[in-house]
Amino acid sequence: MNSHSPVHGHRAREHQVKAASGSAALIAESLGVSYGRTRALDNVNFVIQKGELVGVVGPNGAGKSSLFRALAGFVPHDGEVFLDGVCCHHRQRTSIAFIPQRNDIDLDFPISVEQLVVSGRRRFRSWYGRPTAEDRAAAKRALAQVDLAGIGSQSLGTLSGGQAQRAFLARALAQNAEIVLLDESLSGVDVPTTVELFALFHQLVDDGVTMLLATHDLALARNEFDRCIAINTTVCADGVPSDVLNVETLDSVFGSRPNRMASEGSS
């Protein structure tokens, strides 16, 4: 194979990314998403280190959901996604768990909490393989880790908003996901439950899980994240909240809305 072959060049690029990224868990490079003629995401670039808890902020329609779906491999995209320095543009991304917005989840689907969590174990068996004793044991461990031990037999539809988020986190843990993407997962969750969930998030990142949480709640972003990425079709700012969530940046990201949102912290 000659040195100018596409495969050789691609592997060389992966080597360069690994060398440059160090402990990076996730790299987005020139990422873009289009729906027909509508450009939802354009030229998005960032590097996420292992064990980071990152807030992705932006108004409705800014491309946050498209970003997460592209990172998880659920929608076609331009550019490249690197996991641990390896390009996965055309590969299954089983190390990423995507938790969609609550409005996109059918909580009335006839499934138990344990069945939901066990479904995260599919990557460890054939498509038609039945759950094993090991799968069920992993599901129970994951439920205990998110303080839902003992409710595996309950229907998903009986859970509160906070419990449902914990159940989907348990599914991600059972999946052995190294990266968890939460898309507006705290919308409609009360303050005490939000506090409890962030305590869990911090525990998970301390254990080495990398987490990105999309939100348009600026007060939450200021108080709970060490790093924020502001997007509106593309990355407008990336850094500590005090630098990202300033008036100038919010003007470019939210237009006329940021002053009210910044002062009220409304979602």
C-alpha positions, 0 to 999 in steps of 0.5 A, a space after each residue: 500500500 503506497 503512502 498516499 492511499 486513503 487508508 494510510 492517510 486516515 490512520 496517520 490522522 488518527 495517530 496525530 489526533 492521539 498524540 495531540 489530544 493526550 487524555 481526550 475522550 471525545 473530539 469533534 472536528 469540523 462537525 456539521 449536520 444538515 436536514 435537507 437544505 437546512 444547516 442545523 450545525 456547522 463547523 463545530 470543533 472541540 476537545 473534551 477530556 476524560 472525566 469532564 462535566 461540560 454544559 452545552 448551552 444555547 437557545 432552542 433550535 441552536 443545534 444542541 440535539 443535532 450535536 448530540 445525535 451526531 456525536 452518538 452516530 444517530 444522524 449523518 454528519 460532515 466532519 469527524 468524531 474521534 473517541 480516544 483518538 480513533 476516528 469513528 465516522 462509520 463505526 458503531 459508537 457503543 461507548 457513547 450513551 445518549 439520553 434524549 429530551 424527556 419529550 422524546 421518551 415514551 414513558 408509557 412504553 410497556 417496559 419495566 425499569 430492569 428491562 430498560 437497563 438490561 437493554 443497555 447490555 445489548 452490545 455484549 451479546 448477539 442481536 437475537 441473544 437473550 439477556 444473561 444472568 450477567 446482564 441482569 446482575 449488571 443492571 442491578 448494580 447500575 440501579 443501585 449505583 443511581 439509588 434505584 435499587 429494588 424498583 426494577 420490577 416497576 413500570 417505567 411509566 410509574 417513575 417520577 421525572 428524576 427517577 426516570 433520569 436515574 433509570 436512563 443513567 443506569 442504562 448507560 452505566 450497564 452499557 459501560 458507556 465512557 461518555 454520556 450525553 444528556 439532552 435537556 434531561 433536567 427540564 421540568 425536574 424540580 430543584 431538590 431532584 436537580 441537586 441530587 442528580 448533579 451530586 450523582 453526575 459529579 460522582 460519575 465523573 470522579 469515577 472517570 465517566 465523561 458527561 455533556 449536558 445540554 441546557 438553556 438554563 443559564 443559572 444552572 450552567 453558571 453554578 454547576 459546570 466547570 466548563 461551558 460550550 455555547 453554540 448557535 449552529 456553531 461554537 460561539 464560545 468555549 471555556 469557564 462559565 464566567 468567560 462564556 456566559 458574559 453579555 457579549 457572548 450571550 448577545 451573539 448566542 441568544 440575541 435579545 433573550 439573554 439578559 432576561 434569562 441571565 437575570 432570572 435563570 429561566 429555562 
